[in-house]
Amino acid sequence: MKRLAVIMVLLIAFSPLVSAKTLVVSSYQDETIARYLASYLNATVVLIPWGSRDVQYLEEIKSQNPDKLIIVGGIYAVPKDFEFGSFERYGGKDRLETAKIVLEYFFNFSSPSNIVVYPSKEAVWEYIKEGGEWEIVEGNSSVALRWSKLIQNELHKYSGKEKRLVLVGNVQNNALLNETWSEIGELPEVYTLYPSIVLMNGTLFITGSDENLPLIERFFEENKDVGGEDILKFSLLLLVLVLAFFVALDDRRFYLAALILTAVWVLYSIEAFVLAWDSLFVYFDGALSLSYLGHYETIIGGRGFPGLSYLFLAFFRVFSPTVESVILYQIFMLFLLLSSLFLFFKNKELAFISYLLILTIPLFRQYTYTISTELTFLTFLLLSLAFLRYKTAKSTILASASASLGALVRFQALILPLISLALFRDVYGILFILASLSFYFGLTFVTHRGFWGYISEASSKGITSSLVVSNAQFYLPKLLLNGFVPIVLLIWHFAKGKRGLTPVLSLAIFYALAPLVWVAQDERYLLPTLFLLALAAFEKLDEE
């Protein structure tokens, strides 16, 4: 009996301590890293919709009476309502930074801010450029499935006879990757939850969690390599665009000068073109979903304005779905914007001068290089304004189609038909607003997304008087500094008695006020204002 008691004491003494009950709370957008952490800590996971304040989730957590609460995600993903008891929060400014913080704190994992390339970037690129018959095995998550197609398109530029295995995903969603990684045993498996491109034992591992896998695009983005067939197709597309405007314009000298200037600029700075973070995780990701899954979905849910995804998809129908294809899309939009500028101005010399002024705006150059909604939105807005000046039924229908496409990218484009009707109050104004709304709601029916998704996202962040004051302090100095020349020209026009409002000037005023009620302080929200002020300044001279 004494021996049994001694054995029991020893068993209790040397057995692991039972850990207190731990809960890991995160939004669905951080699910992969949250589940991995919970598995590591032997904790329970509770997932909530991004930004939800629904009391049912709070009650569910409290009912479990956790001894420790670990929140994965920032205060916008998991609001402060969930902070109670003994809690710890691990959240960054975005999903990538959140994953990085969790990996560094709990797994002692330190890495660069973008992606890990092992053993070195040079070694991996040398291996890829040797070429091969690439055999790609992807994980079973929808993210791994669609992004493996991009990887396949990028790698197939480098073909060869030797079979080379490429495993995409992570240890949780790709069984072969898990098995092969474990056999090699060179790096800990936690690496596969961080965006990594790893070359080990003749196998290429392209890994990441479902929240950060798209960052592997940055690796291919650094080595832009457009195929000859795509270059030929793009050249023909650009030629059709230029010829169409050459036919429409009566004075082509300044247009030709602007085309040459733009072509030299683009060729000189082609390496500067990159995808914006939200474009990568929403619009590019959405286009790949449409291409390979047959429906629209994105890693960052809740976005109700997927227009750019569908425009990318249109390019993917003509060109290879690659990083380079969206760069070609951005360049095409730049040439369409330039051409629309010459369609807008009757005096083509003023069109050229206004284009030069626009090029001096740092934000315009920045968001020409940065592939996002900005350039596309401005292009369709300008094209709509150009068609409006002709005052015919045909041109009004074309203006409506352009405005609706712009609104699918950013719903604020719908303000143009309202302004036009308020200013002109004629049959064309009525036709413009009715046709624009018809086109727009037709497009949103097809895409199953639209205006209300955007409104719900904006309203969830809240608007307060202190926010408006703070935004005014942020935006006003930047507006005066960057828009100094067009503002001075507009003041001069006003002093000369040219005080009438036009759709362009009205839009400029609207977009100057709009950022005051938005939660994010970002200079790019000034871009439409600066762009339209430049047009408005020269529009007055064009009327003379």
N, C-alpha and C positions, 0 to 999 in steps of 0.2 A: 504493500500500500504506500509505503514511504517512497519507494522507487517510482511509482506512478505519479506521485505528487511532484517529485523532483523533475521528472520528464515534462509534466505539464507546465511547470514554472519556466523551464528552459525553452519550451516551445513558444510560450508567451513572450519571453524576453527577447528571443532572436527572430520572431516573426515581424514582418513589416507593419508599421503603424497604420491603422485604418485612417485614411485622409478624411477630413471634414468634407461635407457635401459642397461641391463647387458647381456653379452654373456659368456657362459661357453664353452671352447674349450678343447677337449680331443681326444685321439686316441680311436679306437674301443675297445681296450683292457681294457680301464678304463670307459667303457660306463655306467655301472650300477651306480657307485658312482657319475659320472658326471651328469647323468639324475636326480638322487635323489637330488643332490645339486641344480641343476637348478630349480627343482620343489619347493624346499624349498625357493629359492631366487626369485621365479617367473621370471626366466631368460630363455633365449633361448639357446639351445644346438647346437653346430656345431661339428660334428665328422669327423676325418680325419684318413686315414690309418696310422699305426704306422710308425713314422719316415719320413712321406711324406713331401717333399718340393714343391709339385705341387702348382703353382701360382693360380690355379683356386680356391683352398680353401682359400688362403690368400685374394683373390679378393672378394670372397663371404663374408668373415668376415668384410672387410673394407667397403663393399657396405652397410652393415647394420649400419655403423657409431655408434658403441657402445660407451656409456659413460664410461663403465667399462668392462674390459676384464679379465676373470678369466681362467687361463690355469691349467688344471688338468693333471699332468704327468710331468716326467723329460724331459730334453732337448733331449734325444734320442727318446722319444715317440712323443713329440711335439717340433720340432726344434725351435731354437731362431728366425728363420725367422718370427714367429708369435708373437713376442714380439713387440708391438707398442702401442702408446697411453698410456692410464692409465690402465696398466695391473698388475696382480698379478699372481704368479706361485705357485702352491702347488703340489710338486712332490718329491718323494723319490727315493731310489735306485731301487725299484721294485714296483709292483702293490700293494702288501700288505702295504708297507710303505706309498705309495701315499694315499691309502684309510684311513690309520690311521691318517695321517696329516690332511686330509679334515675333518674327523670325530672329531678330537680333536679341530681344529680351529673353525669350524662353529657350531658344536653341543656340544661343551664342553664335549666331550667323551674321557675319558682316560682309557687305558686298557693295558694288558701285550702285549709283542711283538709277541706272537703266537696266541693263541685262548683264548676266555673267557669261563670259565666253571662256571656255576651258579647253585645252591648256593655254591657248592664246588666240587672239583674233586672226593673226597672220597664219597660224597653223590651220585653223578651221577654213579660212578662205582658200588656202593652198590646196587643201583636200577637196573642197567643192569645185574649184576651177580645173582640177584634174579630170573632172567629168565622171559620169557613171550611168549605169542603168539603175535609177533610183527606185528602191522598193520601200514605199512609205506605209507604215502601220500606225494608224491613229488611235487615240483613246476613244472611249464610247460616249463621251459627253458631246453635246451639240457644238460647244465651242471648239473642242479639239477636232471634230469632224469638219467644220467649215474652214478653220484656219489651216488644217493640213492641206487643203486644196490650194491655198495661197502658196504654201511652202512647196507643194508639188510644181506649181507654175514657175516659181522662182528657180528651183533647182533644175528643172528641165531645160533651162537655157544652157546648162552645162552638161551635155549628154556624152555618153561613152559606153564602152562594151562591158566594163567591169560592174558586177552587181554590188550595190552599196545599200546597206540597211539604214533607214531613217525612222526613228521611233518618236512619235509626237504625243504629248500629253503629260501625265505624271504617274507616280506609283499607285495612285488611287483609281485612275480610270483606264489604264493601259496595262493589261496583264503581262504582255510580252516585255514592255518597258520595265515593269517591276521585277520580273524574273531576270532579265539581262543585267539590269543595274545591280541587283543583289549578287549575281555571280561575279561581276567585276570587282565590286566592293571597294572601289577607289575613292568614292565620294559618298557622304551621308545622303540618305534618301530625301532629306528635307530640301536639298538643292532643287529637286524636281518641282517644288511648289513655288519657286522663284523663277522668273523668266530667264532661262539659261539655254545656251547652245554649247553642248559638251561633246567633244570627240574623244571616245575611249575605246580602245581595242578594235579600231576599224569600224565602229558603229557611231552614227551621228544621232545624238539625243537632242530634241528640240522640246523644251519642257516649260511648264508654268502651271499655275492654278487656273481655274476657269475665269478668275477675275483679272489675271495679268498676262495670260498667254499671248494676246495680240501684240505685246511689246516686242516680240521677236521681229515684227515688221521693221523696227528701228535698225536691226542688223542688216536687213536687205536694202533698206533705204540709203544706207551709207555707200552702197556700191550700185549706183543706178546704171542699169544695162538694158536699154530698150532694144528689142529685137528688130531686125531689118524689115520684116513684114509689117510690124506695128508702125514703124516710122513712115513707110510708104502709105499706109492707110491714113495716118494722121496728116501727112502732107496733102493728100487728095482732099480730105475733109476741110482743111484750112484753105485750100485753093478754092473750093466751092463757096465757102463763106466770103472770102475776099472778092471773088468775081460777082457774087450776088450784090454786094454793096457797091462795087464799081459800077454796075449797071444802074443802081438806084441813085447814085450821086452824080450831080452835074459838074462839080469841080473836084477833081481827083488828086490834084498836086499835093495838097497838104495831107490828105489821107495817105498817100503813098509815102510821104516823108515820115508820118507817124508809124506806119507799118514797119519801115526799115529800122527806125529807132527802137521799136518794141522788140523786133527780131534780134537785133544786136544785144539788147539788154537781157533777153531771155537766154540766149546762147552763152553769154558771158557769165551768167549767174545761175545756171541750171542746177548746180550742186546745192544751192541755197533752199530749194523747194523741199518742204517737209509737211507731214500731216500734223495738224493740231491734235492735242490729246483727246478732246471730245469727238473730233472727226474720226479718229482711230477707233475709239471704243463704242461709238454710236453709228456714224454714217458708213464708214468702211465696213465695220462689222455687220451692219444691217444689209449692205449690198452683197456681202458674201453669203449671208443667210438666205437672201432672196435667190441668189445664184445656185446654191448647192443644197439648201434645205427646202426650198419652195415656199417659204413664208418669211415674214419679217419678224426678227427678234434681235435684241442687242443685249450686251453684257450689262449696260446701264439701262435699266428699265425705266418706264414712266415718261420717256420722251415722246411727245405727241406731234412732232413735226419732222417726219422722216423723208422730206423731199429730196435732200441731198443723197440719201441712200438710193433712191430710184433713179436719180440722174447718174450716179456712179454705175448703177446697174445697166443703164443704156449704153454707157461706154464699154462695160464688160461684155456686152453683146457683140461689139465690133472688135475690141482689142482683148488681149489676154488679161484675165483678172489678176493683176499684179500691182505692186506699189507704183511702178512706172506709168501704169494706165491712168491713175488718178492725178499724177503730175501732168500728163498730157491733157487731161480734162481741165485742170486749172489754167494751163496755157491757152487752151481753146477759149475758156471764159474770158481771159484777159483780152484776146483779140476780138471777141464779140462785144465786150464793153467798149473797147476803142472804136469799133465800127459804129456802135449805137450812138456814141458821142458825136460822130460826124453826121449821123442821121438826124440827131436832135437839133444841131445848130444849122441855121440857114447860111450863115457866114462861116465858111470852112476854115478861114484863118483864125477866127475866134475859137473854133473847135480845137484847133491845134494848140493855141495858147492856153486854153483851159486844161487840155491834156497835160501840158508841161507843168501847169500849176498843181494839178492833181499828183503828178509824179514827185513833186517836192514835199508832199505830205508823208512824213515817216510812217504813219500808221497804214497808209495805202500800200506802200512798198512792203511793209512787214506782212500784211495780210494778203498780199499777192503771193509772197513766198510761202505763207502758212496756209495750207489747204484746209479751209473751214467754210462756214456758211457765208462769210462776209462778202467775198468777191462775187459769188453766185447771186446773192441777194441784190447787190448793187447793180449787177448787169441786167437782171430782169426788170428791176425798178426803172433803170435808165431807158431800156428798150421800150417799156410801156409809156414812159413820158415822151419819148421820141414819136411813137405812133400817134399819141394824143394830139400832137401839134398839127396834124393833117386834117382833122375834122371831117372825116368821111366815115361811112358805116363800116367799110372794110378795115380801115386803119383802127377804128374803135374796137372792133372784134379782136384784131391782132393785139392791141393794147390790153384787152381783157385777158386774153390767153397768157400773155407775158406776166401780168400782175398776179394771176392765179398761181403760176409756177413759182413766182417770187414768194407768194404767201405760203406755199407748201413748204418752202425752206424756212421762212420767218413770217408768221401770220401778220406782223405789223404792216406788210405790204397792202393789206386790205384797206388801210386808211386812205390810200390814194384815190380809189373810186368815190369815197365819201367826200374828200376834199374837192375833187373835180366837180361833183354834183353841186356842192355848196357854192362854189365859185361861179360856175357857168349856168346852172339851172336851165339847161336846154335838152333837146332830144338826145344828143350825143352823151351828155352826162348821165341820163337815165339808162340809155343803152349800155354804157360803160359799167355802171354798178350792177345792173341785172346780169349782164354777160359774165362779169368777173365772179360774182357769187355763184352763178350756175357752174362755171368752169371749176371753181375752187371746191365746191361741195361735191361735184362729180369726181374730182381727183381724190378728195379725202374718202369718198365712198370706196374707190378702187384700192386705196392704200390702207383703209381701215384706221386711219389716224387723222388728227387735225387740230383744229382750233381749241377744242375743250381740253385736250391733253396738255396743251401749252398753258392754258389758263389755270388748270388745277395745279400745275407745278409752280407757277408764279405765285398763286394765292397761298400755297402751303408755306411759303417763306415769310409772309406777312409784310405789311407796310406801316411804318410809324413816322411821326413828325421828326423824330431825331434822326431817322434814316435819311429823310429828304434833306435835312440840313447838312448832315455829314456828306451826302453825295454832292450837294451843291458846292461845298468847300473843296471836294476832290475834283469835280469836273470843270467848274467855271474857270480856274486859272489855266487849265490845259486847253480848254476851248479857245480862250483869248490868245494864248500863245501860238497854238497851231493854226488857228483860223484868222490870224491877224490881217493878212492881205485881203481875202474875200470880205471880211467884216468891214474894213476901211472902204472898199469899193462899194459895198451896199450902203454905207452911211453917206458916201458921196452921191450915189444915185438918189437917195432919199432927200438930200439937201437940194438936189436939182429938180425936185418935184416928181420924181418917178416913184410913187409910193404904193402902187397897186400890188396886191398879193397875186402870186402865180402858184400853180401846183408845186413847183420846185421849191419856192421860198416857204410855202406853207408846210411842206414836208420837212424842210430843214428845221423849222421852228418846232414841229412835233418831235422830231428825233433829238433835238437839243433838250427837250423837257423829259422825254421818256426815261433816260437813265436815272433821273432823280428818284424814281419810285421802284428801282430794281435793287435787289439785295446785294448783288456783286458790284464792287468798284473795279471796273476794268476799262482801260483806255479804249479798247476796241469798240465799245458802245458809242464812242464819239465819232467813229469813222463815217457813218451815214450822214451825220450833221456836217462834218467838214467837207465831204464829197459834194453834198447838195448845195452848201454855201458857195463853193467854187463855181458850180453851174449857175446858180442864181446871180452871182456877181457879173458874169458875162452874158447871161440871158437878157439883161436889160439893154446891153449894147447891141445885141443881136436883133432887138426889136426896132432899132433906129433905121 
